[in-house]
Amino acid sequence: MDDPVDSLAELEGNLSDIEFANAVFGGTAPVVRIVRETGARTVLDVGCGSADIPLALVRDAQRRGGDLDVTALDHSEQMLEIALRRTNAHPRLHFVAADGASLPFAAGSFDVVTCNLALHHFEPPAARALLAEMRRVARLTPLICDLRRSRAAFAAVWTLSRVFTHNRLTRHDGPLSVQRAYTPDEARTIAVDAGWRAPVVRNEPFFRMTLTDRRT
């Protein structure tokens, strides 16, 4: 989904499949957990897609009586149009069209800067630029949540994409995303090269991983 899609309905169907996978197969839970642990009051989500994870973050904060504002950023106007509609323009969500490799914010503008299921879209030089920008803008920590590349992950995603959906984009992009994903060691190396001080990778359920850089 790096380029504009002719059919918004097909794109929205693909995003609905991603929302399902995030909710059921471990994409949302680790992000909510880590953001909660940091005590963040402001979050920037880079490459927000349909903004299902930003919405989950603000709803989790509301359930706990907390106060959290999330800025959802994507370079695609199509994505932002869908995200605004699917989140019912939630008052705690703010939408921005911009490039993740050149974030239009001052250093330390947000407590946490997240990027979910998007790192694998970037080749190593572009991934380093993205992670450097995330580190610059994050006061507490940047937070990546993405797939872990492995044969088992590819087999599982290929099978699930044939069982749970008929969406053409999902069936193509799901297995391809695993092939393009980084291993934990590769992700850690890119983070070090991007200037993260103490990157920590944690394996998450269902072939996901989180990457953080919590300064003390």
C-alpha angles and dihedrals in degrees: 000000000000092000132051114278122226095219116053089189091057091046092050090050089053091049090050088056090051090050089053092049092048092050098043105028104045108271099117103034100064092048092050090047096051095043089050091051092053094054089228120182096185130038133182116203112200116206092013099180108185089350093239092141095047088050091049090052095053092044091051090051091049092051089054093046091249132140116235132161119194126196111205113205129188134158091220118086088197090059093048092049090054093042093052091052098043093050093045088235091288108210092232092056122082121189126214131178109217146120117270091217091060108033114195094224136096122252113285094011093142134038093225131014115200134191118186128193091342109091092082089063089068127078112225098270092049091042090055090051091050094048091047091054092046091051091048095052098040117089096189107017145326113235127205121188114183146136123288113229115237140128091251091053092050092050092048095047093044091052095044092048088058096044103044105035146029093199110130094212094050093048091051102037099040099066091034090055091057091050090052095043122109127241116240092257092050092049092049091050092051090049092052090049088050092057102261108155102212111002115191123195120200124189111231129196122282097027097303130129136194125214120197139167107203111184118208 
